[in-house]
Structures are given as structure tokens and as C-alpha cells.
Amino acid sequence: MRITKGAVLPRLFDNLIWILLLAAVATFSLSSDRFLTADNLTNILIHSSVLGIMVIGQSFTLITGNFDLSAESSLGLIAVGGAFLLTAAGEPSNGSGLQLNPILTIVVMLGVGLVIGWINGFLITHLKMNNFIVTLSMLIIVRGLAFLITQGKTVTNLPESFKALGHESIGPFPISVVVVLVAFLLAYIVTRYTRFGRDLYAIGGNRDAALASGIDPDRRIRQVYLISGAMAALAAWIELGRLGVGATRIGEGMIFEIQAAAVIGGISLFGGRGTMIGALGGVLLLSSIDSGLNLMRVSGFAIDMVRGIVILLAMLIDAQKARYKGPSTASTVIATQLKARTG
Amino acid sequence: MRFSKIIPFLLNNLIWFLLLGVIIFFGLTTDNFLAPNNFANILFNASVLGVLVIGQSFTLLTGNFDLSAESTLGLCGLLGVWLITSAGAPRYGSGWMLPPILSILVILVIGMLIGWLNGVLITKLKVNNFVVTLAMLITIRGLTLLINNGQTAYSISDEYNWLGMGKLGSVPVPVVVLLLFFVVAHIITTYTPFGRELYSIGANRNAALASGVKPDRRIIQVYMISGLLAAFAGWMLSARLTNAMSSMGKGMIFEVFAAAVIGGISLKGGQGSLIGALGGVLLLTTIGAGLNLMDVSVYWIQAIRGLIILVAMLIEAQKVRYIAPTAIASRTAPTPLASGPTSGETHVHSN
């Protein structure tokens, strides 16, 4: 098959994240012989799991043209709250003394995530408040609540059965890695092949057109915030298993990383563009860079900087792509879909 | 005043009524709140946040924002101290012992350069403003940590510390700076062609372009102002603390946005005034000070603050819904994005 030059560039651009990931892996493999080992790759995946779950939740909101800044605080509140419910009172556990059954705790954690998501969605769609303000305020309030629960103390001595999700393995595969990969696959299928998913892209692509074609944007937006809250609960469960303790600062500042991963993975901040598989690529890229630079004994302080520069470079290329291709192909796809739907 | 005009009047000056309400509340519930000393303290505490809010408001008026401001504050605050102090224990500086004036000039220039870089990436290379300033936030914080390996630097220079510790008569220098900067910024945004252009770019970029305004140039300029003021705030904070940690200013950007927005600066651009933003700064600082006096746990203060921002914004959102056709629309030009309050409207610029 003859590929014309005109077809190569867009194809490269569309798979930019995988090319970057490949380049990063190649660079690190050449500079450290410990990078491309099964152990290290498993480690990268384990470190990706919490970020990955958070990115899934965030991507659902991003696809509709919204976002959820409060997700990092939800992660913190649910993690420390869950740990609090599970453990004995006083030193050294610093728990509530309830020593709640792990399954019941997980249900409560999920419930809290859903309630936070519901409040976000309600304020944004029913009371017509700006999504930035709502989720920013929730970020502050929910973090405050996380501190209040234990007065800033770290909760320890979690039951082993509860921690399994974060640090046990099925055969050679850590459970958390299986969970995050399955979650990405499910999210991809839901967003790509269900009516619900197509609605999300349509809302993000053009809200008014979506409304005109019979979609209820407000309802869908409430649903994506519920998903974001639920994902924060799942991430909190994994994180507690991984860390083994519930600290009030869990997730603090993580929202920047979450959005960065989604965005370099190709999820547009304007909504309606990008795929969950791309977002997974973004997560893997950030985690690989961390791991690779660590192996190269780069100072932890420099890693942050390199990260910022990588994000900036990826976005620079992405911006040139948008210019080069003119109107994005995704919006063309959606326009066709909408036409098919209405006509 | 006719009754039908009272509600719009209240809503349009919401921030000042809230501030008054909060002051009355704390005045009644605590003994020391109404002491002049306490008010001076509140203004003193408001100064760093206030300077950052001014810079942010400039970008917000054009429909942009600058997430990286908190990291610029951190970098410039650290550099300012680092450049003038001796190396190693006990002060952990560079050992270069630059004269304070030179060090201050250097950090102000660095702040402007960071702003210039933000502006160029956004306008010339058409990268999304959120992504640019987010990446810059991460990059600059990394650089800050790198410079001093996470070590705190200590300043013993009275000249350098003057901005934080000095007094003009009996008034602390930061308070004078805060009020002076807000007045100047208000005059610039309200009474100069430059200021009016910022509003018109924020309200409708294409219309502004059509009427001869150069949006790209103005946007680069507002980012330079934001960087400059962030650097200045970094100097102010490190001078007040007489030391500079590499984590200085971390997480502050949320507070900066909150203050600007409850002060009435719209995230969509083109709306709000600098005096309103000052009101937002004072409200947040007053609440912090009042709750402190009431011996409220620091853990509560954060949650209560978030709640107040949410309530203020709730009222604001209802105002837009109910009096939009009359009061708001007549005061400001309609923005193209005003229709969909949930559709990523904070990223107005880079279409």
C-alpha cells in the first residue's frame, strides 16, 4: 500500500502519545539496563494504577467539556475516611474505634464518592454554577473535611483483607494492575460503543447540537460527575492497600498530574475529543518518565521539571496538529454522527 | 431608591455586603476582632495574596488565567534570598552575596520572562492556556526545588526584608503596597485605553480584533504583568518570613482564583473590577483571621472557607440567571460563551 505524505503526518499526530511513550522507553532502556526488566515494568504499572483510575474518572468529565478539580480531595477524604472507619481508636491506629467490616467500609467509601459527585453535578446543572468554581470549592471543602476526620493524624493498622486490592497479586499480576487495565478497557468500550458514550462526545463537541438532537446534557453531566466520584473511591481503596496507611494529605496536588496525563493522552480540555486508550498512554508516559529518571539517579526535584517540560512539548506538538489539520477530525465525526441521528 | 432596584444593587455589590456581614459577625462573637490592631493585621496578611490576585485579575479580564503564578512566586522568592546570602550553614544561599537591589531586579526580570514565555506559547504557538500555565507550574516548581535542593534559605539583609518588615510611619510597608497597587491597577484597567482593551478582548476577542485591538500583544503583556507581580509577591513573602522555602506558595493558586472570583472577576473574561477583587481578598483574609480569633481548629477554617466561596458563587450564579437580561447585559457586552455555563468555558482563549 502506498502511503502518501499527506496521510502520514496526521497518522503520526493521532498516535503521538504512543510514539512519545516508545521514544521514552527506548531512551531509558539505552541509558539503564534495569529499565526494560519485568520487575521494573510491573512497578511502572503498579505506580500507574491510582493515577490511572483517577484519570478515567476525570476523562469522563473532560469528554463532556467539564472537569472535576475536586477529585484529588475526594481521593484524600475517602482514603482517610475509609481507614478511619476500619481501625481501632487511639494510638497507634488513630481510627474511629468502629472497626467496621471491610466490605461495608468499601460500600460507605463508594457512597461518599457518589455523594460528592452528585453535589458537583447538582450545583453545576441545576443551579447553573460555573464548573470551575464548584469543583474548586469542593476541592477546598472536601480536603478540609479530610483533615477534620482525624485532626490531621495518619491512620494505621488497616486490616490485611482490605489492603489486598493494593498489594496482592493474582499469579504474576498485581491485582491493582489488572483492575486498572480492565477499568480502562471498560471505559473505552463504554465511551466508544454505547449510546451513553456517544452522548458524552456529542455534548462535549457541541452542547446545543446535542440538546437539539434529543440528548439531555444536564443528566449526562450529572452522571459523569457520579462516575468521577466513584472512581475516586476505587482509587482510594487501591491507594490504601498500596500505602498501608490513611494520611490526610493523600492526593494533594495530584489534580495537576491527572489532568496532564489525560491531556497529553489526547483528551481535549474543550470536550468531545480523545479516547480512554490515549489517556492510558498519557498515564504510562508520565509513570515511565518517573521510573526512568529515578533509575538514572536524577534528583527527585529535577523529575518534576522534566515532567513539566514533557507536558509542554507534547502540547506544543498537539497545538501544531490542530493548526495543521484545521478543524479537528473528531468534531467532523461527531457532526456526521449527529446528522445520522437527527436525519 | 425604588424597591425593584434594591435587589440588583445588593447583588452587584455583594462582596462588600458579605464583607460587612462577616465583620459584624466576628465583631459580635469575639472580643478583639474590632481592634484597630487586628484590622492592620488583616491587611498585612492580605498583602501577598492581594498582589498575586492583581496579576491574576489582569489575565482573567482578557479571558485567560495564569496557574503558574504560585510557582513563579516560589522561584522568585527563593532566588531573591538565595542570591544575596552566604553558602552553606546557617543560611544556605548561593554564596554570591549579590547586593539586594540587584537580586530584586533579577527576580523581577525573571518573573517577567516567565510571563513572556507563557504569553508567547499561548498566543504565537497557540497552545492551550490551561496546559501552558499548568506545565509551567510544574516545571518552575521543579526548578525551585532544584536550585537549593529543597533547603530553606535565610535572609538577614534589612534592605531585602524591608518590603515585608519595614514601616512607613506606623503603617507596615506591605499594607501600603497592597492598597497602592490596587488603586493603580484599578486606574489602569478602568481609565486607560490599555485597560479597556483588556475588557474588550475578554468580552469578545473577535470583535476586539475587528475593532483594531491586538489581542495577542495584549495577552502577552498581561502574562508579563502577572509574572512580574508574582515575582514581587515572592519578594514580599520571603521578606516577611525572612526566609524562603522551596515549597513557598504551593497550592496558593486556588486561593488566588477564589479571591478574584468572589470579588466579581468573571472566569469568562471581560467582567469585574480590581476593586471588587480587593474585596474578595479582604473577605477571605478576614474570615481566616476571624476564625483564628474564635479558636476554630485550622482544620475547620479550610472547610468553612470553601463553603463561603461556594455560597458566594451560588448567589452570583442566581444573579446571572435572574437579572441577566436587565442589569448585567446592559453593563457588559455579551460573551460568545455565556450560554453554556458548564461547557469548559474557563478555557476561552485558545480556540
Interface residues (C-beta under 8 A of the other chain):
Chain A: G65 N66 F67 L123 I124 T125 L127 K128 M129 N130 N131 F132 I133 V134 L136 S137 M138 L139 I140 I141 V142 R143 G144 L145 F147 L148 Q151 G152 G204 R207 D208 P217 D218 I221 E252 G253 F256 Q259 A260 V263 L269 F270 G271 S299 G300 F301 A302 I303 D304 M305 V306 R307 G308 I309 I311 L312 M315 L316 D318 A319 Q320 A322 R323
Chain B: L121 L125 K126 V127 N128 F130 V131 V132 L134 A135 M136 L137 I138 T139 I140 R141 G142 L143 L145 L146 N149 G150 S246 K250 G251 F254 F257 A258 V261 L267 S297 V298 Y299 W300 I301 Q302 A303 I304 R305 G306 L307 I309 L310 M313 L314 A317 Q318 V320 R321 S339 G340 P341 T342 S343 G344 E345 T346 H347 S350 N351
